Amino acid sequence: MGRLQSSTVPVGSQATFLDLFAGCGGLSRGFADAGFELIEAVEADLCAAGTFAANFGEDRTVWTDIAEYVRVPWVDVVVGGPPCQGFSGLGKRDPKDGRNRLWREYASVVKASHCKVFVLENVDRFEGSREMAALAREASPGGVLDGFEIEHYVLNAADYGVAQRRLRTVVIGSKVGPIGRPRVTHRRDPSGRQRAWRTLADAIEDLPYVPYDALPEAEIEFFGTSVGGAFKQADIHVGRTYTPTSLNRFVHIPPGGNRYDLPDDLKAPCWRRHTTGAYDVMGRLVWDRPSVTIRTEFFKPEKGRYLHPDMNRALTHAEAALIQGFDDRHLWCGTKRDIARQIGNAVPPPMATAIARRVLAALY
């Protein structure tokens, strides 16, 4: 057990859970909506921890690095999404990246919690990684996760009512028997009880086309430290100021188009040299399909297909949050950049709810 200490918690009528690498609370929102009781959450980033505290309570939020987390409550379920940059297709995919091994800290807390089930979320590439294989080995006799039966699936958030095509690996460890893949609720081509994928229009069409320039002036104190916020959904409908060159580029890009639609005199030199690939760069979204994956820099059109279908601007923070599946209950803390990072790193709450319902059914 090393540094970790187990501490019991009162037994209630609800299934309980602990959230590690909690971020802004996407997984917790989904599990709470499915009927679970949050006992505690751990998050190292101050602003993300502030967002979590604003939504779920400062008394249930531990602002600390997971390596410093000592007193672990007994819970039914542990959930969490260790940082994924070491596996992301956009990163360097360095096998020596220390963030690749944070699941080991997660596994240590799982053991100390005496939980019956754990749920770990990461990018889709994690499923085929060496770290995934190492995690599975820890479920062997004598391993940290001894006693858990391991399942893993690559899920598409669009299949669970999220207006976004977002592929993620979900690893489930269970001591109560097989959990199984969460039931799909939406399909590109629906049949039976399944509904059609939610589109971009379903998620953001009702928001004002013209956003604010900046967040309101507001601060709130959590953990004895002030952070920006707490901001409501309407407050984070904020955009950027673009250069004349950028605005001129946007004008030339039709719905579904991208950098290839630009005249040569508006293409960056690297775009003129590279005439294949990167089809989402400077891309414009369309109303009648789900969005591409929302990442942490969705406010930069040069980073992906993030241009609004009708307006000559990128998505706002409020639009990105809605595409991720956060509703107007959710509050946000930090600067514009802080909040963007929280949104892009989050687990979409509707997908988390689908996972939670599957877990809950297995527990009872």
Secondary structure, DSSP 8 states (H G I E B T S, - for coil): -TT-EEE-----SS-EEEEES-TTSHHHHHHHHTT-EEEEEEE-SHHHHHHHHHHH-GGGEEES-GGG--EEE--SEEEE----TTT-TTS---TT-GGGGHHHHHHHHHHHHT-SEEEEEEEGGGGGSHHHHHHHHTTSTTSTTTT-EEEEEEEEGGGGT-SB--EEEEEEEESSS--------EESS--TT-EE---HHHHHTTS-SS-BSS--S-EEEETTEEEE--B-GGGG-B-----HHHHHHHHT--TT--GGGS-GGGS-HHHHH--SS-TTTT-B--TTS-B----TTTT-GGGSS-B-SSSSSB--HHHHHHHHT--TT--B-S-HHHHHHHHHHS--HHHHHHHHHHHHHHH-
